Amino acid sequence: MDGSITRITLSDGTSRYRARYRDPGGRQHEKRFVRKVDAQRWLDVATTAMVTQTWTAPDRGRVMVSAWADQWLAAQTQIKPSTRYRYAGLLRTHVLPTWGSHRLADVTHAEVAGWVAGLRANGSAPATVRQAHRVFSLLLGLAVRDGRIPRNPADRVPLPRVTRDEPRFLSREEVERLAAAAVDDGDVIRLLAYTGLRFGELAALRVRRVDFLRRRLSIAESVTEVAGKLEFGSPKTHQHRSVPLPAALAGPLAERCEGKQGGDLVLTTAAGTALRLRNWRRVVFDPAVCAAGLTDVTPHDLRHTAASLAVASGATVKSIQRMLGHASAAMTLDVYAGLFDDDLSDLAARMDAAAQHAADSLVGVLWAPHPASPPKSGRRAGQRGGPRGDRTHNPRIKSPLLCQLS
């Protein structure tokens, strides 16, 4: 990089130090300072940025965060409509009120850290704070990749810790009480509690994806209500999976499919439309919870219940992961690790029994007398070679004289 500092005299007689350099594209940049040391510092910063390939044109960082947020959100074509709606809400309520009038180049790491701390101090939940920070960090990351700012000021900002609530598990008896209280929608309660489907996956289940011969449900679609509109798309992890269908649920499900085409939804409202979680919970689920004498139960708790019942039936972590559609077995363990405590106790008991059996067997071997070894082929103890004690088996050279000489 070509850089220089020259002293110039202004029309009023005062002097300034003009620092100039050319960027990698050959464009010249200059700035004037009262002190030469300030001009040199500015030039050194630009030189370091070019050497480390973090240099950005100063005018590219002058875009307002509000304008850049709109551009970033419009480019997020890979996310689901529900995620886009949530991102837009976080921008509107948490990010833009503070950062909308800032230029990208003016956002600093310390200010972002203070903003995060302020959100938490004002009563925002830790999960909400982390989500708002993530959205802000994502749009700043795009600015880095676009060459508008040299680094992401939201990186490595301390975030509040999120504590996961203990999942609620229902017993089989409680599931049946709840299903009985739901009357006509009792089969929906049982499907959620015994298959572990998300409500959106069950609401989007079509007739052609029910295999009654193999008793399998093919989960390839989900439906979510976004701003009052139903949006159909892939499941949460974007992966199709096959879920076992208990035999007791095959009959009621077959009645739901009777007279429908392959592309029709299995479960619908009386008007033939897809189930909406908010309406179904208000009309069916919450009244059934009260009638069954239960408290603090949500539809998602039925998914947790399916996992607990599967573990009680002897299912492995991997099979539960496949049934629930988790991205990895590690995620399954993060949520349901407590369900496997009984397995650990049983494993410890089996290992203890095996160790005790091995110890008892070893004691018997140590105290048992060793059986005497029978003589081999008529030889005496310590005898080597031929039958008479000589060192050769060749009968032609065996003689008393040779034996004595040997």
PLY file of the C-alpha trace (Angstrom):
ply
format ascii 1.0
element vertex 406
property float x
property float y
property float z
element edge 405
property int vertex1
property int vertex2
end_header
0.00 0.00 0.00
1.27 3.44 -0.94
0.71 5.89 1.92
2.02 9.33 2.71
1.64 12.22 5.13
2.11 15.78 3.95
1.77 19.12 5.72
-0.54 21.60 4.04
-1.44 25.21 4.79
-5.06 26.26 4.72
-6.42 29.60 3.50
-6.71 30.90 7.06
-3.02 30.25 7.66
-3.40 27.19 9.83
-1.71 23.93 8.94
-2.99 20.35 8.72
-1.46 16.95 8.12
-2.96 15.12 5.20
-2.70 11.33 5.23
-3.33 9.49 1.96
-3.27 5.87 0.76
-4.62 3.74 -2.07
-6.87 0.73 -1.48
-6.45 -2.63 -3.29
-8.67 -1.34 -6.09
-6.45 1.69 -6.69
-8.86 4.22 -5.23
-7.27 6.98 -3.14
-8.43 7.79 0.39
-7.34 10.78 2.44
-8.07 12.44 5.75
-6.73 15.58 7.45
-5.58 15.89 11.05
-4.35 18.65 13.33
-1.60 16.44 14.76
0.79 14.35 12.75
0.61 11.50 15.26
-3.12 11.16 14.59
-2.52 11.06 10.85
0.10 8.35 11.31
-2.21 6.31 13.53
-4.99 6.48 10.92
-2.57 5.42 8.22
-1.23 2.54 10.34
-4.73 1.21 10.97
-5.47 1.18 7.25
-2.12 -0.51 6.51
-2.75 -3.23 9.12
-6.23 -3.90 7.76
-4.87 -4.37 4.24
-2.09 -6.67 5.38
-4.53 -8.83 7.36
-7.13 -8.64 4.56
-9.76 -7.11 6.84
-9.87 -3.75 5.12
-13.26 -2.43 4.09
-14.13 0.73 2.22
-15.26 3.36 4.74
-18.33 4.33 2.72
-19.63 0.75 2.61
-20.16 0.72 6.36
-22.34 3.82 6.33
-25.52 1.82 5.64
-28.12 2.10 8.42
-28.85 -1.03 10.41
-32.59 -0.68 9.70
-32.03 -0.72 5.93
-29.55 -3.57 6.19
-31.97 -5.61 8.35
-34.61 -5.42 5.62
-32.09 -6.56 3.03
-30.85 -9.39 5.25
-34.35 -10.68 6.07
-35.35 -10.66 2.41
-32.32 -12.84 1.59
-33.27 -15.58 4.10
-34.87 -17.92 1.59
-33.68 -21.09 3.33
-35.77 -20.68 6.50
-39.39 -21.64 7.11
-42.18 -19.05 7.11
-42.62 -19.50 10.86
-38.93 -18.79 11.44
-39.05 -15.74 9.19
-42.06 -14.46 11.12
-40.23 -14.95 14.43
-37.11 -13.17 13.11
-39.22 -10.23 11.94
-40.82 -9.98 15.38
-37.45 -9.99 17.14
-36.14 -7.28 14.83
-39.22 -5.14 15.36
-39.41 -5.46 19.16
-35.80 -5.85 20.32
-33.17 -5.05 17.69
-34.30 -2.07 15.62
-35.54 0.14 18.50
-31.92 0.30 19.70
-29.84 -0.19 16.55
-32.06 0.94 13.67
-30.59 4.46 13.49
-26.94 3.30 13.79
-24.61 2.83 10.87
-23.09 -0.63 10.49
-19.57 0.76 10.98
-20.59 2.46 14.23
-21.71 -0.70 16.05
-19.11 -1.74 18.66
-18.63 -4.90 20.67
-18.96 -3.08 24.00
-22.25 -1.50 22.97
-23.67 -4.85 21.87
-22.69 -6.36 25.23
-24.40 -3.48 27.02
-27.51 -3.94 24.90
-27.71 -7.64 25.80
-27.32 -6.83 29.49
-30.02 -4.17 29.20
-32.51 -6.57 27.65
-32.04 -8.98 30.52
-32.27 -6.19 33.12
-35.55 -5.00 31.60
-37.17 -8.37 32.18
-36.67 -10.23 28.90
-36.33 -13.97 29.35
-32.88 -15.47 28.77
-34.15 -17.41 25.74
-35.58 -14.22 24.22
-32.32 -12.35 24.80
-30.33 -15.09 23.11
-32.69 -15.17 20.14
-32.54 -11.39 19.70
-28.75 -11.47 19.87
-28.65 -14.29 17.32
-30.73 -12.33 14.83
-28.53 -9.24 15.26
-25.38 -11.34 14.94
-26.66 -12.98 11.75
-27.33 -9.69 9.98
-23.95 -8.32 11.09
-22.32 -11.52 9.81
-23.76 -10.85 6.38
-22.27 -7.34 6.54
-18.85 -8.88 7.22
-19.14 -11.26 4.27
-20.29 -8.39 2.06
-17.19 -6.37 2.96
-19.04 -3.60 4.80
-17.45 -4.08 8.24
-14.17 -5.84 9.05
-15.48 -8.07 11.87
-18.68 -9.00 13.64
-19.03 -6.89 16.82
-21.66 -9.32 18.19
-19.21 -12.24 18.37
-18.27 -13.58 21.81
-20.75 -11.39 23.66
-21.65 -12.86 27.09
-25.19 -14.26 26.99
-27.55 -15.27 29.81
-27.82 -18.95 30.58
-31.06 -20.71 29.66
-32.38 -23.30 32.12
-34.49 -26.03 30.57
-37.79 -26.79 32.29
-38.33 -30.35 33.45
-40.55 -32.15 30.92
-43.95 -33.35 32.10
-44.65 -37.07 31.69
-48.08 -38.65 31.91
-48.72 -42.24 32.91
-50.70 -44.59 30.67
-53.65 -44.29 33.02
-53.54 -40.47 32.80
-53.34 -40.65 29.00
-56.45 -42.83 28.89
-58.33 -40.51 31.24
-57.41 -37.55 29.08
-58.43 -39.39 25.90
-61.77 -40.38 27.43
-62.41 -36.76 28.43
-61.66 -35.60 24.85
-64.56 -37.77 23.59
-64.46 -37.62 19.75
-60.82 -36.44 19.73
-59.63 -39.20 22.05
-57.80 -40.86 19.16
-55.90 -37.62 18.57
-54.76 -37.63 22.21
-53.63 -41.25 21.91
-51.81 -40.64 18.63
-49.84 -37.77 20.15
-49.07 -39.69 23.36
-48.11 -43.02 21.77
-46.30 -41.92 18.58
-44.53 -38.73 19.73
-45.60 -36.70 16.68
-45.50 -32.94 16.84
-48.97 -31.45 16.55
-48.12 -29.83 13.21
-46.93 -33.19 11.85
-50.14 -34.91 12.92
-52.31 -32.13 11.48
-50.49 -32.42 8.12
-50.66 -36.24 7.96
-52.23 -37.39 4.68
-54.00 -40.65 3.92
-51.34 -41.91 1.49
-48.70 -41.69 4.22
-50.45 -44.20 6.50
-49.30 -47.80 5.92
-51.76 -50.06 7.72
-50.03 -53.28 6.60
-46.68 -52.35 8.11
-48.30 -50.12 10.76
-46.10 -47.15 9.90
-46.70 -43.41 9.58
-44.54 -41.59 7.03
-43.80 -38.11 8.39
-42.88 -35.85 5.50
-44.92 -32.70 6.09
-45.88 -30.28 8.83
-48.28 -27.37 9.11
-47.87 -24.21 11.20
-50.08 -21.20 11.72
-48.19 -18.02 10.81
-49.95 -14.69 11.25
-53.34 -16.38 11.00
-52.44 -18.36 7.86
-51.64 -22.07 7.65
-48.22 -22.78 6.15
-47.39 -26.32 4.98
-43.75 -27.37 4.78
-41.20 -29.97 5.76
-40.86 -31.23 9.35
-38.76 -29.33 11.85
-35.46 -31.05 11.01
-36.26 -31.11 7.23
-35.95 -34.91 7.33
-38.58 -37.53 6.54
-39.00 -40.36 9.03
-41.09 -43.45 9.66
-42.96 -43.75 12.97
-44.44 -47.02 14.31
-48.22 -47.11 14.70
-49.48 -49.11 17.70
-52.04 -51.75 16.73
-54.63 -50.29 19.13
-54.61 -47.03 17.14
-54.91 -48.60 13.69
-58.69 -49.10 13.92
-59.66 -45.51 14.86
-57.18 -44.16 12.29
-58.70 -46.37 9.58
-62.10 -44.89 10.37
-60.63 -41.42 9.91
-59.25 -42.42 6.48
-62.42 -44.11 5.25
-63.85 -42.50 2.11
-60.91 -40.12 1.62
-58.42 -39.79 -1.23
-54.68 -40.30 -0.83
-53.95 -36.59 -0.74
-56.61 -35.75 1.83
-55.74 -34.90 5.43
-56.42 -37.65 7.94
-57.48 -35.30 10.73
-59.70 -32.31 10.03
-62.22 -30.08 11.71
-65.96 -30.57 11.27
-65.73 -28.14 8.34
-63.04 -30.29 6.67
-60.15 -27.86 7.26
-56.78 -28.58 8.85
-56.51 -28.52 12.62
-55.09 -25.35 14.15
-53.23 -25.87 17.41
-54.54 -22.73 19.08
-58.18 -23.49 18.30
-57.89 -27.22 19.05
-56.30 -26.53 22.39
-58.97 -24.01 23.37
-61.93 -26.12 22.23
-60.77 -29.68 22.92
-57.53 -30.09 24.84
-57.80 -27.63 27.73
-61.38 -28.66 28.65
-60.32 -32.32 28.53
-57.39 -31.62 30.87
-59.77 -30.09 33.42
-62.30 -32.92 33.03
-59.57 -35.53 33.56
-58.45 -33.86 36.80
-55.02 -32.91 35.45
-53.18 -29.60 35.73
-50.37 -27.84 33.86
-50.49 -30.16 30.84
-49.81 -28.91 27.31
-50.13 -30.73 23.97
-46.33 -30.87 23.73
-46.26 -32.82 27.01
-47.83 -35.70 25.11
-44.66 -35.84 23.00
-42.60 -36.08 26.18
-44.97 -38.78 27.39
-44.36 -40.83 24.22
-40.63 -40.74 24.92
-41.09 -41.86 28.54
-43.43 -44.70 27.59
-41.00 -45.84 24.89
-38.13 -45.92 27.38
-40.29 -47.87 29.83
-40.93 -50.38 27.03
-37.19 -50.90 26.53
-36.50 -48.57 23.59
-32.94 -47.41 22.98
-31.78 -43.81 22.62
-31.32 -44.26 18.87
-34.82 -45.64 18.32
-36.35 -42.79 20.34
-34.36 -40.28 18.30
-35.72 -41.77 15.08
-39.28 -41.87 16.40
-39.25 -38.25 17.59
-37.29 -36.90 14.63
-34.46 -35.35 16.62
-31.43 -34.19 14.64
-29.09 -36.37 16.74
-29.08 -38.83 19.62
-27.23 -36.20 21.65
-30.28 -33.96 21.44
-32.46 -36.82 22.66
-30.18 -37.36 25.64
-30.11 -33.63 26.41
-33.90 -33.65 26.82
-34.57 -37.12 28.19
-31.38 -38.11 30.01
-33.30 -38.53 33.27
-35.44 -41.30 31.76
-32.40 -43.54 31.48
-31.45 -43.42 35.19
-33.23 -46.72 35.78
-31.25 -48.29 32.95
-28.04 -47.14 34.61
-29.14 -48.70 37.90
-29.97 -51.98 36.15
-26.63 -51.88 34.33
-24.76 -51.36 37.61
-26.65 -54.27 39.19
-25.81 -56.58 36.26
-22.14 -55.57 36.31
-22.00 -56.15 40.06
-23.54 -59.63 39.68
-21.07 -60.52 36.92
-18.11 -59.34 39.00
-19.33 -61.32 42.02
-19.74 -64.45 39.91
-16.20 -64.08 38.55
-14.81 -63.61 42.09
-16.63 -66.72 43.37
-15.34 -68.80 40.47
-11.76 -67.65 41.11
-11.93 -68.66 44.80
-12.99 -72.20 43.81
-10.06 -72.52 41.41
-7.50 -71.38 43.99
-8.59 -73.88 46.65
-9.24 -76.91 44.41
-6.40 -79.58 44.34
-4.49 -79.86 41.06
-4.97 -83.30 39.41
-1.81 -85.38 38.91
-0.62 -85.50 35.33
-0.63 -89.03 33.89
2.74 -90.30 32.55
3.20 -89.86 28.83
3.73 -93.00 26.72
5.30 -95.03 29.54
8.11 -92.56 30.37
9.28 -91.86 33.89
9.32 -88.40 35.33
12.37 -86.49 34.17
13.07 -88.98 31.39
14.02 -87.51 28.01
14.81 -89.07 24.68
14.22 -92.78 24.06
12.51 -95.33 26.33
15.85 -96.24 28.02
16.89 -92.68 28.69
19.30 -92.30 25.80
19.21 -89.17 23.71
18.25 -90.64 20.39
15.25 -92.36 18.94
17.22 -94.07 16.15
17.29 -97.81 16.97
20.31 -98.42 14.73
22.71 -96.49 16.96
21.21 -97.48 20.29
23.53 -99.83 22.14
24.62 -100.26 25.77
28.13 -99.18 24.91
27.08 -96.01 23.20
24.72 -95.28 26.06
27.52 -95.69 28.57
29.91 -93.59 26.55
27.30 -90.89 26.28
0 1
1 2
2 3
3 4
4 5
5 6
6 7
7 8
8 9
9 10
10 11
11 12
12 13
13 14
14 15
15 16
16 17
17 18
18 19
19 20
20 21
21 22
22 23
23 24
24 25
25 26
26 27
27 28
28 29
29 30
30 31
31 32
32 33
33 34
34 35
35 36
36 37
37 38
38 39
39 40
40 41
41 42
42 43
43 44
44 45
45 46
46 47
47 48
48 49
49 50
50 51
51 52
52 53
53 54
54 55
55 56
56 57
57 58
58 59
59 60
60 61
61 62
62 63
63 64
64 65
65 66
66 67
67 68
68 69
69 70
70 71
71 72
72 73
73 74
74 75
75 76
76 77
77 78
78 79
79 80
80 81
81 82
82 83
83 84
84 85
85 86
86 87
87 88
88 89
89 90
90 91
91 92
92 93
93 94
94 95
95 96
96 97
97 98
98 99
99 100
100 101
101 102
102 103
103 104
104 105
105 106
106 107
107 108
108 109
109 110
110 111
111 112
112 113
113 114
114 115
115 116
116 117
117 118
118 119
119 120
120 121
121 122
122 123
123 124
124 125
125 126
126 127
127 128
128 129
129 130
130 131
131 132
132 133
133 134
134 135
135 136
136 137
137 138
138 139
139 140
140 141
141 142
142 143
143 144
144 145
145 146
146 147
147 148
148 149
149 150
150 151
151 152
152 153
153 154
154 155
155 156
156 157
157 158
158 159
159 160
160 161
161 162
162 163
163 164
164 165
165 166
166 167
167 168
168 169
169 170
170 171
171 172
172 173
173 174
174 175
175 176
176 177
177 178
178 179
179 180
180 181
181 182
182 183
183 184
184 185
185 186
186 187
187 188
188 189
189 190
190 191
191 192
192 193
193 194
194 195
195 196
196 197
197 198
198 199
199 200
200 201
201 202
202 203
203 204
204 205
205 206
206 207
207 208
208 209
209 210
210 211
211 212
212 213
213 214
214 215
215 216
216 217
217 218
218 219
219 220
220 221
221 222
222 223
223 224
224 225
225 226
226 227
227 228
228 229
229 230
230 231
231 232
232 233
233 234
234 235
235 236
236 237
237 238
238 239
239 240
240 241
241 242
242 243
243 244
244 245
245 246
246 247
247 248
248 249
249 250
250 251
251 252
252 253
253 254
254 255
255 256
256 257
257 258
258 259
259 260
260 261
261 262
262 263
263 264
264 265
265 266
266 267
267 268
268 269
269 270
270 271
271 272
272 273
273 274
274 275
275 276
276 277
277 278
278 279
279 280
280 281
281 282
282 283
283 284
284 285
285 286
286 287
287 288
288 289
289 290
290 291
291 292
292 293
293 294
294 295
295 296
296 297
297 298
298 299
299 300
300 301
301 302
302 303
303 304
304 305
305 306
306 307
307 308
308 309
309 310
310 311
311 312
312 313
313 314
314 315
315 316
316 317
317 318
318 319
319 320
320 321
321 322
322 323
323 324
324 325
325 326
326 327
327 328
328 329
329 330
330 331
331 332
332 333
333 334
334 335
335 336
336 337
337 338
338 339
339 340
340 341
341 342
342 343
343 344
344 345
345 346
346 347
347 348
348 349
349 350
350 351
351 352
352 353
353 354
354 355
355 356
356 357
357 358
358 359
359 360
360 361
361 362
362 363
363 364
364 365
365 366
366 367
367 368
368 369
369 370
370 371
371 372
372 373
373 374
374 375
375 376
376 377
377 378
378 379
379 380
380 381
381 382
382 383
383 384
384 385
385 386
386 387
387 388
388 389
389 390
390 391
391 392
392 393
393 394
394 395
395 396
396 397
397 398
398 399
399 400
400 401
401 402
402 403
403 404
404 405
